[in-house]
Structures are given as C-alpha cells and as structure tokens.
Amino acid sequence: MGTELIRAELAHPQVYSVVAELDGRVVGSNFLDERSSVVGVGPLTIDPAVQNRGVGRRLMQDVLERATERAAPGIRLMQSGYHTRSFSLYASMGFEFRETVACMQGPAMSREVPGYTVREATEADLGRCDELCRQVHGFDRGGEVADSLGQGTARVVEHQGRITGYATDLAFFAHAVAETNPSLQALIASAPSFGGPGILVPASNSALLQWGLANGLKVVQLLSLMTIGLYNEPAGAYLPSILF
C-alpha cells in the first residue's frame, strides 16, 4: 500500500516531491499536494536508521519554502496523535493544532438514509461540488474531485432535488463535504467499504462520531489536523483526507 501511494505521488503532475540523500542513499521523502489553493503536506517518511538527525526538519523546510514560492494561502497536514516528536516538530515550524480526528473502520452499513439519494458523480456536478466545499471550508478542492471522477470513486448525495454533499471516496486518502450531518451520513452509509485504515471523522462532530460508533464503526487511531495560514472554522459537515 505504501509503495503504491508513493508511486502515485511521484507520478502526479500536481504533487511536488522531494527526497533526502545521505552518502548517496535516499533516507527520507516528503510531498506537497498542490491540487488546491490550500496545499497539503505528506506523507513525510524517514529511514529509522537516521531518525533524530534533522532529516525530517530539512524535508519540511523544503516543502514549506515551495508553498511560500507558490504564495499558497494555507498549508495543512494530518499528524499521528501518538507521535509526540512529529507533533513537536510541526509545532516548532509554525503549525497550529486545529482538530482531533478519529480514524474509523468497520463493516459497510449497506443502507440508505431516508430522504437522501446517493449516486455516482459526473463532470456536470463539478461546479456544485466546488461550491459546497467553498461554502464549508472557504476554498474548493476541485483538482481532487476531478481526479476521483477519473477513478470512478466520486459520489454525490441529493436531498429535495439538490446536491447537498459529495465524497471523492470513503477512504483514508479521500475527503467529503456536506451541508449537514444527514447528507454525510447518507454518503457513509451507502459506501461498499472504507478504504485503507478507514474514514477520518472530526472528533468535535460528536453527533457524527457517535452515529458511526452506533453503526458498527470503531476508532482505530487518533490524528491531529494542523495548519499554517488560512483556516476557516468549517461551516458544515466534513471528512478530511489524510492530507487535510
């Protein structure tokens, strides 16, 4: 899974990639997803043999300089909650803690939420998806939505004749945005599975978190959403990706 992820990152024209070398050997890597105006950092990887030698800081400095060169209004990342050293690194480099996020995994619910219809997204839905993301977050993630359309994983939910939410997938590397919790619940409930380690649920959305637990999902790990620059408190329901 890790190899496939790195291969995809290296091949994507809108992902900036950097490696660290020591004595001619690659000992670390980092990435900056530039598909949106707000950029996402990671995954950051370090060879265990050279940890605590400043390699991670150098790799982070490089992508932060890249974001500055692009005049990105905001930079975000998701940090593993157990890893106190990485939390300290990111905080020391200017990142602010914003939200605890619960990674949830479990069996597919295979059901519908009354009054909400989920269907495959089409290119005609792109404008509405961007509008929803701007409504909730203050910016759109159109590049990621377009990629998910090409992969056949994008879904939208309709309520009373309107698109009220979308998901690029229900997976660790995907995100979702909706006007309300019921729209997001409809997307989650209709998913055939939850890709990778699971979906990411903001812990502050207690109603959604408790609904997931009541429907068979379990919390498998906690993460921290951290940001530099532009950050608007979300005005709706959402699931971040492992990037943000």
N, C-alpha and C positions, 0 to 999 in steps of 0.2 A: 504493500500500500504506500509506504514511504517513497519507494523508488518511483512508482507511477506518478505520485504527486510532484516530486522534484522534476521528473522528465516533462510533465505538463507545464510546470512553471518556466522551465528553461526554454521551452518551445513557444511560449505565448508572446506575441509581439508587444503586448501592453503590460508585461511584467518585467521589471528591472531586476537583474540577477547579479550577485557579487559573491566571490569566494575569497577565502583567506588561505594563503600558502605559507608553509614553514619548511625550509630545506627542500623545496621543490615538490612538496606533497600538500594536497588540499586537506585542510584541517577544520574548515568551517564554511558555512554559506548563509546568505540572507537574501531576502526578496522584498520587493516593493510592488504591490499591485496598484497599477495606475489606470485602471479601467474607469474610475470615477474621479471627480474633482477632489474628494477626500480620499487619501491613499491609505492602504493597509500594509502593515509590516509583517513579514514572516512567511514561512517558518524560519526561525533562526536556529541553526544547528552548529554544534561544536564537538569536535572529537574529544571524548572523555579524557584522553591522554594529555590534552593541553588545556583543560579547564582551569579557570582561575589565573590565567596568564594574560588577560586583557584582550583576547581574540574577539570575544563577544562584543565588547565595547567598541572595538575598531570597526566591526561589521555594522553595528548600529549607527555609528558616526557616519559611515559611508552612505547608508540609505537616508539618513536624516538630511545630509547635505544634498542628496539627489532631490528630496522633497522640497527643500528650500530653493534649489535651482528652478524647479517647476512652479514655484510660488503656490504650492498646494495649500489651501486654506486650513486643512486639518489633516492630522496623522493619527492613526489608530492601530491598536494591536490587542490581542487577547493573550493574557498571561496565565499559565497554570498556577492555580491557587496554592498548591503545596510548595512551590519552588520559591523560597524566600530570597535566594540570591538573585534570580532574574527579576523579581519584583523590585529589589533594591537597585539593581542596575537601571531599570527603566525609570524608576522614580528619580534617580540621581541625574538622568539625562533629560528631565523636564516633563515626563509623562505624569498625568494626573489620574488617580483612580476615579472611575465613574460608576461602576456597577459590578456586583457579583452575578455571575451567570452560571446556571446549573446545566450541565450536560446530562440529558435524559435519554434512556434507551429502554426498549421493551418491545413486546409483540405489537403488530399492526392492529389498530382498532377496528378497521373494516366496517365502518358505519357512517351514516350521514347525520348532519346536524339539521334538524327541521327548519325549513325556510331558506336554506343556503345550498347552492349548487356549485360543485367544483368541476372544472373542465380543463382540458389542455389549453395552454395559452397559444396565441397566434401572433404574427407580426402586427396585426391590426390592434393588438392590446398594448403594444409597447408604450404609446403615449400615455395611456391611463395608468400603467404601472409606474412610469416616471412621476406622474402627477401624485400618485399615492405616496411614493417614497419622499417626495418633496414636502408633502403635507405632514408626514410623520417625523421626518428627520431634518428637513430643510435643504436637502440636496437629493439628486437621483443617483441610482446605480444602474443606469441603462446599459452599460457595457456588460455587466454580469447577467442582466436579464437577456440580452441578445445572445450571449454565449449559451445560456441554458435553453433558449429556443432551439438553437442548432443541435443541442444534445438531446432534445426531446423530453426534458425534465421539468420545464416551467408549467405552472398551474395557476389559474385564477379562480376566485370564488365570487359568485354573484348573489346578490340579495335584493329583492324587489326590483329586478331589472337592471341593476347597476353592479359594476365590478367594485367590490369593497375590499379586496385583498389579493395578494399574489405570493407565490413562493417560487424561487428558482429551483428548488427541490426541497425535500425534507431530509436534510443531511448535515453532517458536520461542516462541510465546505460550502453550504448554501445558506441563503437568508430568506426571510419572509417579512412582509409588511401588510398590515391591515388596519382598517379604521377602528375596529373593535375586537374584543376577545372572541365573540362567537364566530366571526369571519375567520380568525386564525385557528380556532378550534376545528372548524369545518375542514380547513386545509390539512391539519394534522390528522384528524380522524379518517380522512379518505386516503392517506398515504399507504401504499402497499408494504412499505418498510421504512426504517430510518437509517440512512446511510452512514457508514463509518461508525465512530464511537456513539453517535446519536445527535439529537437536535439540541440547540442551545436556547434555554429559556431564562430570561432575566428574572433573578430571584425576587426583585421588588414587585413583580407582577404576581402577587400571591394567589390571585384567583386562577390564573393560568397554570401556575405551578401546582396548586392543589388539585385542579382538574386533571392534570396529567398523572399525578400520583393516584388519583381515584380511578383512572382508566388504565392502570397496569404499567405505567412507566416508572422507572426508578432513576434516582440521581446517581450517576457513576463517577462524576468528578465536578469540582467547582473551579471556575476561572474568573479572572478579573479583566474587565474591559477598561483599558487605559487610553488616554488621548493627549494630544498636543494640539493647540489651536482651536479651530471652530468646533463647538459642541453645543447642540441644542437639546434640551431635555425632550425626549420623544413625546409626540402628541398623538399617541395611538398605541396599537399593539404591534410587537415585532419579535422576530427571532434573529439574532445576529448570526453570522458565519464565524468560523474560527479566526478569520481576519478581523472582522468587526460587524 
